[in-house]
Amino acid sequence: MSTAKFWHKLENGRIECDLCPHNCRLSDGKTGLCKVRSVRDGEMNADGYGFVSSVGVDPIEKKPLYHFYPGAAIFSFGGWGCNFACDFCQNWTISQEVDFRSRKYTAAQIVEKAQGSGSMGIAYTYNEPIINFEFVEDCAKLAKSKGLSNVLVTNGYIEPEPAAELLPLIDALNIDIKSIDEEFYKRKCHGSVGPVMAFAIQAVKSGCHVEITNLLIPTLNDDEKLITKLACWIKDNLGENVPLHLSAYHPQYKLSIPVTPLELLEHAYELCRAQLMYVYLGNVWSDTGCNTLCPKCKNILISRHGYDTKITGIEKGTCRKCNRKADIIGL
């Protein structure tokens, strides 16, 4: 067991978790909604510390991050559990379950694996990394000291205080804003969108590179007013140069709605491109929304075919045609 951070005792003897906005109030022997933080002997424990469900070396574009070290490979790992319970979860076998028989790692072992893989950094991904805050923080500190980048792929459901402690260690994030509709979050994710939006703003203000993903599910969050509202919110609060990834849904877990039609994604792309410089389509094969174009002259800066990435239009950090500075980190 590892003692957790961010909790306090209540007058009735229970303990309240201060890590995420659920603020679970637990009596002794009980476990929070995330499934990896529990109360034992009057303390909150980080039960998931070091337990790893998945390990791999992925293209950075798979996170997805298109403007952070394009074409690079990144060592990636995930744990167990999640503080959401999305009906459409695509990793539900590790996010909605916990297996404490899985292999346990130290932070040093994770960093050694990342270095041995030749990766430029570590991605905390696959399940929700925030709920394993203590282990992610320990890995990120050690990785930073070794010159590795830290990438967080997250639902963004975290309180401001722990976020302020973690963000200085993080170089880039992909934050999943599942919809700008609060009712969708309540019904389909069992959470709330407000804290996610607040975290995205906090991450940008802290100097992290941020990209946003929005999974479009037919009939649930694909109304064009909601799509436009999200794009406008990103422009007004994060910046028009923050990339938005519109991702196709495929039936998973508790949801059997048919796959997102390509024409829906391409229409959403046009709606968002009216507000944002960089919009991409994910989980589909399409000539739309795959390449990075210069916002000024429309020159192809980076061409992509699946995860095959080629930097074609950038020289010394600027567009080859018009010399506009490319909004890309790592070139």
C-alpha positions as CSV (number, residue, x, y, z in Angstrom):
1,M,0.0,0.0,0.0
2,S,1.1,3.6,-0.7
3,T,-0.4,6.5,1.2
4,A,-2.4,8.7,-1.2
5,K,-2.2,12.5,-1.5
6,F,-5.1,15.0,-1.4
7,W,-7.6,13.9,1.1
8,H,-8.9,15.0,4.5
9,K,-10.8,13.6,7.5
10,L,-14.4,14.5,8.2
11,E,-15.9,15.0,11.5
12,N,-18.0,11.8,11.2
13,G,-14.8,9.8,10.9
14,R,-15.0,9.3,7.1
15,I,-12.4,10.5,4.7
16,E,-13.0,12.7,1.7
17,C,-10.9,12.4,-1.4
18,D,-9.7,15.8,-2.8
19,L,-8.1,14.4,-6.0
20,C,-11.0,14.7,-8.4
21,P,-14.4,16.5,-8.4
22,H,-16.3,13.4,-7.3
23,N,-14.9,14.1,-3.8
24,C,-15.7,10.5,-2.7
25,R,-16.6,10.3,1.0
26,L,-15.5,6.9,2.3
27,S,-15.7,5.0,5.5
28,D,-13.0,2.5,6.5
29,G,-12.7,-0.4,4.1
30,K,-14.4,1.4,1.2
31,T,-13.1,2.2,-2.2
32,G,-13.7,5.3,-4.3
33,L,-15.5,5.4,-7.7
34,C,-12.1,5.2,-9.4
35,K,-11.6,1.7,-7.9
36,V,-7.9,2.4,-6.9
37,R,-8.2,4.7,-3.9
38,S,-9.4,3.3,-0.6
39,V,-9.6,3.9,3.1
40,R,-7.7,1.7,5.5
41,D,-7.0,2.4,9.1
42,G,-8.0,6.0,8.9
43,E,-5.9,6.9,5.9
44,M,-6.5,7.0,2.1
45,N,-4.3,4.6,0.2
46,A,-3.2,4.7,-3.4
47,D,-4.0,1.0,-4.1
48,G,-3.1,1.3,-7.8
49,Y,0.4,2.5,-7.2
50,G,2.7,0.8,-9.6
51,F,0.2,-1.7,-11.0
52,V,0.4,-1.7,-14.8
53,S,-2.2,-3.1,-17.2
54,S,-0.6,-2.1,-20.5
55,V,2.8,-1.2,-21.9
56,G,3.9,-0.3,-25.5
57,V,5.8,2.0,-27.8
58,D,3.4,4.0,-29.9
59,P,3.5,6.8,-32.5
60,I,3.0,10.1,-30.8
61,E,0.1,10.6,-33.2
62,K,-1.8,7.8,-31.6
63,K,-2.3,9.7,-28.3
64,P,-3.4,11.7,-30.4
65,L,-0.8,14.6,-30.5
66,Y,-0.1,16.1,-34.0
67,H,1.8,19.2,-32.9
68,F,4.3,17.6,-30.4
69,Y,7.4,15.9,-31.8
70,P,5.6,14.7,-35.0
71,G,6.7,11.3,-36.2
72,A,8.3,10.4,-32.9
73,A,7.7,7.1,-31.0
74,I,6.8,7.4,-27.3
75,F,6.9,4.8,-24.5
76,S,3.3,4.4,-23.2
77,F,1.8,2.7,-20.2
78,G,-1.4,2.5,-18.3
79,G,-2.8,1.3,-15.0
80,W,-6.2,0.2,-13.9
81,G,-9.5,2.0,-13.2
82,C,-11.1,5.4,-14.1
83,N,-13.0,8.1,-12.4
84,F,-15.6,8.1,-15.2
85,A,-17.8,5.2,-16.2
86,C,-18.6,6.1,-19.9
87,D,-21.1,3.8,-21.6
88,F,-19.0,3.9,-24.7
89,C,-15.5,3.3,-23.2
90,Q,-13.1,1.9,-25.7
91,N,-10.7,0.6,-23.0
92,W,-13.3,-0.7,-20.6
93,T,-11.5,-3.9,-19.8
94,I,-8.8,-1.9,-17.9
95,S,-10.8,1.2,-17.0
96,Q,-13.8,-0.5,-15.5
97,E,-11.9,-3.3,-13.9
98,V,-8.9,-3.7,-11.6
99,D,-6.5,-6.6,-11.5
100,F,-4.0,-6.4,-8.6
101,R,-2.4,-9.6,-9.8
102,S,-0.9,-7.6,-12.7
103,R,2.7,-6.7,-12.7
104,K,3.9,-4.0,-10.4
105,Y,6.6,-1.5,-11.4
106,T,8.7,1.1,-9.7
107,A,9.1,4.5,-11.2
108,A,12.8,3.7,-11.9
109,Q,11.7,0.6,-13.8
110,I,9.3,2.6,-16.0
111,V,11.9,5.2,-16.8
112,E,14.5,2.6,-17.6
113,K,12.0,1.0,-20.0
114,A,11.4,4.3,-21.7
115,Q,15.1,5.0,-22.0
116,G,15.7,1.5,-23.3
117,S,13.0,1.9,-26.0
118,G,14.7,4.9,-27.5
119,S,11.6,7.0,-26.8
120,M,11.7,10.8,-26.4
121,G,9.4,10.5,-23.4
122,I,6.6,8.7,-21.5
123,A,2.9,8.8,-22.2
124,Y,0.6,8.1,-19.3
125,T,-2.4,6.7,-21.1
126,Y,-4.7,3.7,-21.9
127,N,-6.7,4.1,-18.7
128,E,-7.2,7.4,-16.8
129,P,-3.7,8.3,-15.4
130,I,-5.0,11.0,-13.0
131,I,-6.4,8.5,-10.6
132,N,-2.9,7.0,-10.1
133,F,-1.6,10.5,-9.3
134,E,1.1,9.4,-7.0
135,F,2.7,6.9,-9.3
136,V,2.4,9.2,-12.4
137,E,4.0,12.1,-10.4
138,D,6.9,9.9,-9.2
139,C,7.5,8.7,-12.8
140,A,7.2,12.2,-14.2
141,K,9.7,13.6,-11.8
142,L,12.3,11.0,-12.5
143,A,11.6,11.1,-16.3
144,K,12.1,14.9,-16.3
145,S,15.4,14.6,-14.4
146,K,16.6,12.2,-17.2
147,G,15.6,14.6,-20.0
148,L,12.5,12.7,-21.1
149,S,9.2,14.4,-22.0
150,N,6.0,13.6,-20.1
151,V,2.7,13.3,-22.0
152,L,-0.7,13.0,-20.2
153,V,-3.7,11.5,-22.1
154,T,-6.6,12.3,-19.8
155,N,-10.2,13.0,-19.2
156,G,-9.2,16.1,-17.3
157,Y,-11.3,15.3,-14.3
158,I,-9.1,16.6,-11.5
159,E,-9.2,19.3,-8.8
160,P,-7.2,22.5,-9.3
161,E,-4.8,21.9,-6.4
162,P,-3.4,18.5,-7.5
163,A,-3.4,19.7,-11.1
164,A,-1.2,22.6,-10.1
165,E,1.3,20.2,-8.5
166,L,1.3,17.8,-11.5
167,L,1.2,20.2,-14.5
168,P,4.8,21.6,-14.1
169,L,6.1,18.1,-14.8
170,I,3.9,17.6,-17.9
171,D,5.1,18.8,-21.3
172,A,2.0,17.9,-23.4
173,L,-1.6,16.8,-22.9
174,N,-4.4,15.4,-24.9
175,I,-7.6,16.3,-23.0
176,D,-10.8,14.4,-23.9
177,I,-13.7,16.8,-23.9
178,K,-16.5,14.4,-24.6
179,S,-19.1,17.0,-25.2
180,I,-19.8,20.6,-24.1
181,D,-23.2,19.4,-23.0
182,E,-23.5,18.9,-19.2
183,E,-26.4,16.5,-19.5
184,F,-24.4,14.2,-21.8
185,Y,-21.6,14.0,-19.2
186,K,-24.1,13.2,-16.4
187,R,-26.0,10.5,-18.4
188,K,-23.2,8.9,-20.4
189,C,-20.0,9.5,-18.5
190,H,-21.2,9.8,-14.9
191,G,-19.3,13.1,-14.4
192,S,-19.4,16.8,-15.2
193,V,-17.9,18.9,-18.0
194,G,-17.2,22.0,-16.0
195,P,-14.1,20.7,-14.2
196,V,-12.7,19.3,-17.4
197,M,-13.0,22.7,-19.1
198,A,-11.4,24.4,-16.1
199,F,-8.5,21.9,-16.2
200,A,-7.9,22.6,-19.9
201,I,-7.7,26.3,-19.2
202,Q,-5.3,25.6,-16.3
203,A,-3.1,23.4,-18.4
204,V,-2.8,26.0,-21.2
205,K,-2.0,28.8,-18.6
206,S,0.6,26.6,-17.0
207,G,2.5,26.5,-20.3
208,C,1.8,22.9,-21.4
209,H,1.1,22.0,-25.0
210,V,-2.5,21.0,-25.2
211,E,-4.6,19.2,-27.8
212,I,-8.3,18.4,-27.5
213,T,-10.2,15.2,-28.5
214,N,-14.0,15.1,-29.0
215,L,-15.5,11.6,-29.8
216,L,-18.6,12.1,-31.9
217,I,-21.4,9.7,-31.2
218,P,-24.4,9.7,-33.5
219,T,-27.6,11.0,-31.8
220,L,-25.9,11.6,-28.5
221,N,-23.4,14.5,-28.9
222,D,-23.3,15.2,-32.6
223,D,-25.7,18.1,-32.8
224,E,-24.0,20.8,-34.9
225,K,-24.8,23.5,-32.4
226,L,-22.9,21.6,-29.7
227,I,-20.0,21.0,-32.1
228,T,-19.8,24.7,-33.0
229,K,-20.1,25.7,-29.4
230,L,-17.2,23.5,-28.4
231,A,-15.0,24.9,-31.2
232,C,-15.9,28.5,-30.2
233,W,-15.1,27.7,-26.6
234,I,-11.7,26.3,-27.5
235,K,-11.0,29.4,-29.6
236,D,-12.1,31.8,-26.8
237,N,-10.6,30.0,-23.8
238,L,-7.6,28.0,-25.1
239,G,-6.6,29.7,-28.3
240,E,-7.5,29.2,-32.0
241,N,-4.2,27.4,-32.6
242,V,-5.0,24.6,-30.1
243,P,-5.6,21.4,-32.2
244,L,-8.9,19.7,-32.1
245,H,-9.3,16.0,-32.9
246,L,-12.8,14.9,-34.0
247,S,-12.8,11.2,-33.5
248,A,-15.1,8.5,-34.8
249,Y,-17.0,6.3,-32.3
250,H,-17.2,2.6,-32.7
251,P,-19.6,0.4,-30.7
252,Q,-18.0,-0.6,-27.4
253,Y,-18.9,-1.6,-23.9
254,K,-22.6,-0.7,-23.1
255,L,-23.3,1.2,-26.3
256,S,-24.4,-0.4,-29.6
257,I,-25.2,2.7,-31.7
258,P,-23.7,2.3,-35.2
259,V,-20.3,3.8,-36.0
260,T,-20.0,7.5,-36.7
261,P,-20.6,8.2,-40.4
262,L,-17.7,9.8,-42.3
263,E,-20.0,12.5,-43.7
264,L,-20.9,13.5,-40.1
265,L,-17.2,13.9,-39.2
266,E,-16.4,15.8,-42.4
267,H,-19.3,18.2,-41.7
268,A,-18.1,18.7,-38.1
269,Y,-14.7,19.3,-39.5
270,E,-16.0,22.2,-41.6
271,L,-17.9,23.7,-38.7
272,C,-14.8,23.6,-36.5
273,R,-12.4,24.9,-39.1
274,A,-14.5,28.0,-39.3
275,Q,-13.3,28.7,-35.7
276,L,-9.9,26.9,-35.3
277,M,-6.7,26.8,-37.2
278,Y,-6.1,23.0,-36.8
279,V,-8.8,20.4,-36.9
280,Y,-8.2,16.7,-37.5
281,L,-10.3,13.6,-38.0
282,G,-9.4,10.4,-36.1
283,N,-10.4,6.7,-36.2
284,V,-11.3,7.0,-39.9
285,W,-9.7,6.9,-43.3
286,S,-10.3,10.2,-45.0
287,D,-8.3,12.8,-47.0
288,T,-10.0,15.4,-44.9
289,G,-8.4,16.3,-41.6
290,C,-5.2,14.3,-41.8
291,N,-2.6,16.9,-42.9
292,T,-1.3,19.9,-41.0
293,L,-1.8,23.0,-43.2
294,C,-0.2,26.4,-42.8
295,P,-3.0,28.7,-41.5
296,K,-1.6,31.6,-43.7
297,C,-0.8,30.0,-47.1
298,K,-2.4,26.5,-46.8
299,N,0.9,24.9,-47.6
300,I,1.1,21.2,-46.4
301,L,3.4,21.4,-43.4
302,I,3.0,17.8,-42.3
303,S,1.4,15.0,-44.4
304,R,-0.1,11.9,-42.7
305,H,-1.4,8.6,-44.0
306,G,-2.5,6.7,-40.9
307,Y,0.5,6.9,-38.6
308,D,2.9,7.4,-41.4
309,T,4.0,11.0,-40.8
310,K,6.2,13.1,-43.1
311,I,7.4,16.7,-42.4
312,T,7.3,18.2,-45.8
313,G,6.7,21.9,-45.6
314,I,8.6,23.1,-42.5
315,E,12.2,24.4,-42.5
316,K,13.9,25.8,-39.4
317,G,10.5,25.9,-37.6
318,T,8.7,28.0,-40.3
319,C,6.6,27.3,-43.3
320,R,8.7,26.8,-46.4
321,K,6.4,29.0,-48.6
322,C,5.4,32.0,-46.4
323,N,7.8,31.8,-43.5
324,R,5.0,31.8,-40.9
325,K,6.2,30.2,-37.6
326,A,4.9,26.6,-37.5
327,D,2.8,25.8,-34.3
328,I,4.8,22.6,-33.8
329,I,6.9,21.6,-30.8
330,G,10.0,19.4,-31.3
331,L,11.2,20.6,-34.7
